[in-house]
Amino acid sequence: MTTSAPVRADETATHREILQQPDSWQRLVASLDDRRAELDAFLQPLLADPELRIVLTGAGTSAFVGDIASVDLRRHLGRRVESIATTDVVADPHGSLGDPGRVLLVSFARSGNSPESVAATRVVDDVAPGTHHLVVTCDSAGALAREHRGKEGSFVLEMPSETNDTGFAMTSSFSTMLLAVLLAFRPELVAGTGALVAAARTIAGLEARIASLAEGTERVVYLGSGALQGLARESALKLLELTAGGVVSFFDTPLGFRHGPKAVAGAHTLVVVYGSADPYTARYDADILRELRADGAVRVVSVGGEADDERSFPLDDLAGLDDALRSVALVGFAQLLALATSVAHGCTPDNPFPGGTVNRVVQGVTIHDHREGAARP
């Protein structure tokens, strides 16, 4: 435990920032509408090139925005779209990027002040001259925004200011940046934002029921396929962060879980299966739910899938939406569960590492010159 003083979840900045998400999404939609002509003027000439490579990048939670969005954009844009973390770009630019070709680098950052944020854009500029940059950030005064604002070949897309979360963990920053990139490339998705708002408010109304899942839980596993795998990864990280590692969390796909990772499941394990909206993929979600429930060794809940039993959270508000867009709202479940678990374990959710061993903005990273002593391809 990190503190002996009792903390109420609803008195934290983290709680406020989770609940503010629907309002932030609506403000984002309005701001995107105001800048749509400017954004399209930047993107459309680039997208006219069928060989353009779109690389989505960020660190930690910001990287998982790309993991989710890349699955959707590959399918709907019919082109090369990849998610490569800034930490991989900086540490191994040639290995992570390969033959880069013509690149549009989409960078996600809550503050843009993490050492890798600006470094990754500079490294890609070196490796792939002529790279264009779309910066999606929650801090208009952050280092990444300052680096690219007004720069030729760059476009800075600023999120509503309140999404620069003051809590330790990224919550509204994550969901709003995810929605922003989906709407930037697929403006037709704006029609689904009302459903996202409704679903998020439904999830908020289930807060007490979600919090009850924290009781007696020592491990949590999140499972999801396709875009929902990135959501599962973000969900697992939220729990690990807010409990300061006190509750071990894992992520996988429903099919991949059987290949060894299922060993983690035990009497004090909670398994959360994110149900896909794709009828084919949903069959595998249903299979793992039946298998785990038949085993009887773990507690299993379904989130976003069909209402298969009383333990499910079907969230009918999201019917008809693709999984990447549904993830914008579904993450609220994981955020509230992580917050409740943090409080149950005596942590301080807004600052789970008071000793500073892990920080809100990453510290201690030295950026080396990748051109010095690097093995050339």
Steps between C-alpha positions, in 0.01 A plus 500: 500500500621846418306695762314442825259789445164399352428635153158534341492426129250776428726763658790438261600683183511160332130446571411845370703445184334165433152651533581808288565291190158531329513880524859503370401289198224742414741792522743310280233448234426872498868595473559248221206643311658845529834371366373243250580699188852572628555137601371365169728738312791343687392134476337463160809566284690245709223239483487541122828305492409128526857423611481731802589318820310617808686433826318559830734558791509582871635362825308283748131584495555734206645209304188296569291770329690401187458128566123541497467756220743328262279190480199710401684729258672213316162347433316814398774692320631195318863603544808442712427621854722388788538565870864534611575635848728801534708291739568256214562774246756671723675184619518324162393727214621281215365179651161644588448697179683285247485660155280793604385629162281811504370546855222685677596476868201541734630574849283468812596664828320619811762766580755447225771551761619139526856479363405262219215716366707760316795264452290253300386767255859612448624144452232427240588822320860375481411147390221603262563851366185674387288347777180688582379528858152498652536577871206410725560640847316618811752770595521794262807624690679165506836438334353293216242765410764774512733296280244462222265798521548710188760260359476417131367148453347487849148540637430527873158379610431615856254322726270685743723643773341302785618174341857582606421279800648611830464152652787254469330273247378606158121474481317773309820570305503142370138479390492849348817450296365165378175660391694787339711280274202290393301812412798663329528220245136385502282808551186295436546347845381822660149355470592248771620746763154535652501125567843528663374773732196291595714190563749689714217631716358149527840376619520783756162391634642150553791626709394324822451170320839534330666586831361182657716299259810625684409306814732205551673555167875441488543466123307635204518380140356699210430323172408650165548434129591740219469860612382373838842345565644852524214587737583193710861611520405852611253358754769280654742792524241720677462242775874450537562876519224596742574214742876570483549142388303366797258317270661309217332547163535331163358533151461264207259392229231237563679258268850583622407461868484121473860479379662523841377827654188324631729369774452832681131429561420399856252540780577869551521588131247714318481454121338776295411411141434792268232379259555584133230657285615281210274190492784272389750621761229494768481121467850473647401732783203274577722192489746627760218620724342153496833330559603715794160481663500124462841486668346675800840612628468869410248780499415602145308800370413602146514871411347634181390161370162332507319467832589134553439495877450725801874574518510671161515871418345502150486882449231505234570869434796391286307274265597548137839661565838355402728372776755784479229762547333294774835493682470875561214430741585146613824614662288675765424158649871426548571849632232474768609148596862612529399797715286287733774238531757768576289636785423149628874433525569821691670683214475867409365487142612850403854417609546125549881535516559774759868403513539597136616161371248537216394845381206659319743633236784255443836611637854370491515423126816603316448550127808384311595598146388205288751595232799439726635147488180358352520196278376616163257283305 
